[in-house]
């Protein structure tokens, strides 16, 4: 199942270390099948509040997403980013092909409510 590393970059002190990080990050993703699907870009807030840049990196599965984040090659460059930015970062599992919003009810409702009480 596809997994995503999602970051909201709340503040970035752009300088030589961030430039170096950006030059090196792609090589850290390749061995784990990671690829950028969102890297900043224009957005429009529809509900609530949102600030900063959004970054989404897709991985073939959660295991590879976590392996990338914990890898020695990424650990070698992570301080280039974290020392010069403030961000929130998560890894989240995606859903399969054909998933529908209604599918969440199986997890949210007790078994007897989902089938009309039978």
Long-range contacts (C-beta under 8 A, 24 or more apart in sequence): 1-61, 1-62, 1-93, 1-94, 1-95, 1-96, 2-58, 2-59, 2-60, 2-61, 2-93, 2-94, 3-58, 3-59, 3-60, 3-61, 3-62, 3-64, 3-65, 3-91, 3-92, 3-93, 3-94, 4-37, 4-56, 4-57, 4-58, 4-59, 4-65, 4-91, 4-92, 4-94, 5-34, 5-55, 5-56, 5-57, 5-59, 5-65, 5-68, 5-69, 5-89, 5-90, 5-91, 6-54, 6-55, 6-56, 6-57, 6-89, 6-90, 6-91, 6-92, 7-54, 7-55, 7-56, 7-87, 7-88, 7-89, 7-90, 8-50, 8-52, 8-53, 8-54, 8-55, 8-87, 8-88, 9-40, 9-52, 9-53, 9-54, 9-55, 9-85, 9-86, 9-87, 10-51, 10-52, 10-85, 10-86, 10-87, 10-88, 11-52, 11-85, 11-86, 12-53, 12-84, 12-85, 13-84, 13-85, 14-84, 15-84, 17-80, 17-81, 17-83, 17-84, 18-80, 18-81, 18-84, 18-85, 20-77, 20-80, 21-77, 21-80, 21-81, 24-77, 24-80, 25-77, 27-73, 28-68, 28-71, 28-73, 28-74, 28-77, 29-57, 29-68, 31-68, 31-71, 31-73, 32-59, 32-64, 32-65, 32-67, 32-68, 32-71, 33-59, 33-60, 33-64, 34-58, 34-59, 34-64, 34-65, 34-68, 52-87, 58-94, 62-91, 62-93, 65-91, 66-91
